[in-house]
Amino acid sequence: MDCKVATANHWSKIAIGAATEVHRLKGAGLLESIYEKCLARELQLREVPTVRQFQIRFEYLLLKPFPSFCYLIYFWRNNRRIGRGF
């Protein structure tokens, strides 16, 4: 398996596992801000360094660029910090 694919799979499993655990414990119907705080804590417990509400700009179809926010997970490769957002 390609190294980049393996790394992406590794971090995807951690992120999905953390989100699943939050949903399992808190259930449905809460505000997004509550889920965000819970997910941040769950990722912290899994020792995943993150940055909350990292602003990015992107375009969608014919919409002009607009700011949006995402999580950023940092991981290390060859002693360099590499960021991946979702």
N, C-alpha and C positions, 0 to 999 in steps of 0.2 A: 504494500500500500504506500502511496506517495506520502512523504513526510508532512506536507501541508494539509493533506486530507486527514491524516491521523491526528494532527494537532487540532484541526477544526472539529473533528469528531469528539476528541477529548473534552474541549471546552464546551461544546454543545451539550454533551451529556451532563456536565456539571451544572450548566445554566438551566437546562430543562428539569433536572432533578431538584434544584433549588426552588424553581417556580412550582413544580408539582407538590413539593412539601408544604409550601406556603398555602397553596389551594387546599390541600388535604387538611391542614390545621385550622385555617380561617374560613373555608367554605366560599360560597359565591355571594355577591351582592354588596360588597364593601366598596368604598371609594378607591379610585386608582391610587391616590396618594398614600392610603393605608397599605395597599399591596406593595407599593414602591418601598416603603420603609421596611416592611417585612422581608421583601426580597433582598434588600441591602443587608439586613441582619443575617439572613440565611447564607448569603454569599460570604459575608465576613466569617461566619462560623466554619465555612468550608475553606477558609484562608485564601479567598480569591480577592485580590486587591481591585477595587472598582472606583469609578468616579461617577457620582450621580448627577443627572441633568446636565450632561455635556452637550453644549449647543453645536449643532451642525446645520449646514445649509444644503438643500437639495431641491431638484425640480421633479415634478410629477406630471406626466402628460404635457398639457399646454400651460400649466400653472407656472407663474414666475417663481424664481427661487424664493424660498421662505425658510425662516428658522424653525428648527425642530429640536427635540431633545432626545437623547438616548443614553444608555448605560455604556460605559467603557470598561472593559476588562483588560487589565495589564498582565502580560506574562513575559517571561524572560527567555531569550534565545541567544546563546553565545555571549552571555553577560551583557546583553543589550535589552532594554525594555521595548517591547512591541505592543502597540495598542490595537484592540479589536472592538468595534462598537456593535451594539445590537439594540 
